[in-house]
Amino acid sequence: MDGSAFAQFVPLILIFAIMYFLLIRPQQKKMKEHQAMVAALRRGDQVVTQGGLIGKVSKVKEGENELEVEVADGVKVRVVQNTITQVLNKTEPAS
């Protein structure tokens, strides 16, 4: 009787394993990459926000998780760091 009860759970275990490797693990990897990208942002980087705004980072506020992004000459917008979806141009580090 124990063998048949275990045999009923084998498909569930296989489904969970497949879901983990196809959905959960890639999502976690993508999230870690995004966090690393956001942490590496610095002044002068050209970025794209979730709303589609393209601008240049003019100030990084470390404690507040905010960026100041210049979207046009003299037009600066405060943006939450996690809303940055892409970095178009990285600035070279100062030597």
C-alpha positions in Angstrom: 0.0 0.0 0.0 2.9 2.4 0.7 4.3 1.8 -2.8 1.1 2.9 -4.5 0.7 6.0 -2.3 4.2 7.1 -3.2 3.6 6.3 -6.9 0.6 8.8 -6.8 2.9 11.6 -5.6 5.6 11.0 -8.2 3.8 13.0 -10.9 3.3 15.9 -8.6 6.9 15.9 -7.6 7.9 15.8 -11.3 5.6 18.7 -12.1 7.0 20.8 -9.3 10.6 20.1 -10.4 9.8 21.1 -14.0 8.0 24.3 -12.9 11.0 25.1 -10.7 13.6 24.8 -13.5 11.4 26.4 -16.2 9.8 29.2 -14.3 11.0 30.0 -10.8 14.8 29.7 -11.3 15.0 31.8 -14.5 12.9 34.5 -12.8 15.2 34.6 -9.8 18.2 34.9 -12.0 16.6 37.7 -14.0 15.7 39.5 -10.7 19.3 39.2 -9.4 20.7 40.6 -12.7 18.2 43.6 -12.5 19.3 44.3 -8.9 22.9 44.2 -9.9 22.2 46.6 -12.8 20.4 49.0 -10.6 23.1 48.9 -8.0 25.7 49.7 -10.6 24.0 52.9 -11.8 26.0 56.1 -11.6 25.9 59.7 -12.8 26.0 60.0 -16.6 24.4 56.6 -17.4 21.7 56.8 -20.1 18.7 54.8 -18.9 15.1 53.8 -19.8 12.4 53.7 -17.2 9.4 51.4 -17.1 7.3 54.3 -18.3 9.4 54.6 -21.4 11.3 57.8 -20.4 14.8 57.9 -21.7 17.2 60.2 -19.8 20.6 60.6 -18.3 21.2 60.0 -14.6 22.3 63.3 -13.0 22.2 62.3 -9.3 22.1 59.0 -7.4 20.5 59.2 -4.0 21.9 56.2 -2.1 19.8 56.1 1.0 16.5 56.9 -0.6 16.6 54.4 -3.6 16.0 57.3 -5.9 17.7 58.7 -9.0 17.5 62.1 -10.6 17.1 61.7 -14.3 17.5 64.5 -16.8 15.0 63.9 -19.6 15.7 67.2 -21.5 17.9 70.2 -21.0 17.1 71.5 -17.6 14.2 69.0 -17.0 15.0 66.7 -14.1 12.7 64.0 -12.8 13.0 62.0 -9.6 12.7 58.2 -10.3 12.6 55.2 -8.1 15.7 53.0 -8.9 13.8 49.8 -9.4 11.8 51.3 -12.2 14.9 51.4 -14.4 14.5 48.7 -17.0 17.5 49.2 -19.2 20.9 51.0 -19.3 21.6 52.3 -22.8 25.0 53.8 -22.3 27.3 53.3 -19.4 29.8 56.0 -18.4 33.4 55.1 -18.0 34.6 55.1 -14.4 36.8 58.0 -13.4 40.4 57.1 -13.2 
